[in-house]
Amino acid sequence: MKILMTGASSFTGYWFAKTLAARGHQLTLTFTKSRTEYTGLRGQRVTELVKLPAATCLWNYSFGTDQFLSLLDQKFDVVCHHGAFVEDYKSFSFDVGRAVAENTNHCQEFMPRAKQTGVKKIVLTGSVFEANEGKGSDPLVAFSPYGLSKSFTWETFRYWAWKQDIPLTKFVIPNPFGPYEEPRFCNYLVQNWAKGIIPSVKTPDYIRDNIHVDLLAECYAGAIENRNDQITVVAPSGYTGSQKEFTLNFAKEIGTRLNIMNEVKFDVQENFDEPLARINTSPAVDMCSNWKEEKAWDQLADYYKQMLSLK
């Protein structure tokens, strides 16, 4: 298929684009900045994407602008809107209004133009942390202002897709981890182990949904390839359970492969600012029968070996 995609410089976006290309699809990837503005880890991902023979990379394109809308004349089969405004996304002062405005820019014009030019489906990325997604502690409120912005983004896309009678799939992301991820929880564990420091986990009681990013990407490709004539939601689930359980499993799998210390200290959790439990609803392994768990752990360990210069 011929696919137009935003947000490919992100951690998950990189894996989605890479997987779609490997499955034989032709990609046009739009980036909001110039090539030279992508540096650090994001720059590394972009460098790898530029090398994909099946991908055309376009710089300084933002969703909904006239320049972006004109791309639809190239007759795409699917438009994947994976990009989103994420500046200061962990903060309670996250700008919800700006995020929704940028995420849905000219959606009212985008939908009819997409339909007129032959787009068969729109795929919008959502989050398990937005309102009314997944299952867990009631009520299913948004975790944060960022989650709230994703909720409003989905409602806007759903309304205009319904008005234009164009198929729309929402792909709900839980907690992905893997190579080329920003230095978050898993990176924190490995970096400390490599230094001989026992890391501590401050929120071991939260029930969360952690998933290998390559498995998530296979599910994403499957969601794009599956035909649907209506509005659907795809919510793949990985390792569900407490963060303590996930941490112990991660320590076993990665510590063994890297042959480094993998001890962990678990704090008594006192802060419950977020809902206790939130997970996706559909086991990802049921969607991707060819995916190999051992291979995914091996791949992640190899990535950490290179990153940490381990032998």
Secondary structure, 3 states (H helix, E strand, C coil): CEEEEECCCCHHHHHHHHHHHHCCCEEEEECCCCHHHCCHHHHHHHHHHHCCCCEEEECCCCCCCHHHHHHHHHCCCEEEECCCCCCCCCCCCCCHHHHHHHHCCCHHHHHHHHHHCCCCEEEEEEECCCCCCCEECCCCCCCCHHHHHHHHHHHHHHHHHHHHCCCEEEEEECEEECCCCCCCHHHHHHHHHHCCCCCEECCCCCEEEEEEHHHHHHHHHHHHHCCCCCEEEECEECEEEEHHHHHHHHHHHHHHHHCCCCCCEECCCCCCCCCCEEECCEEHHHHCCCCCHHHHHHHHHHHHHHHHCCC
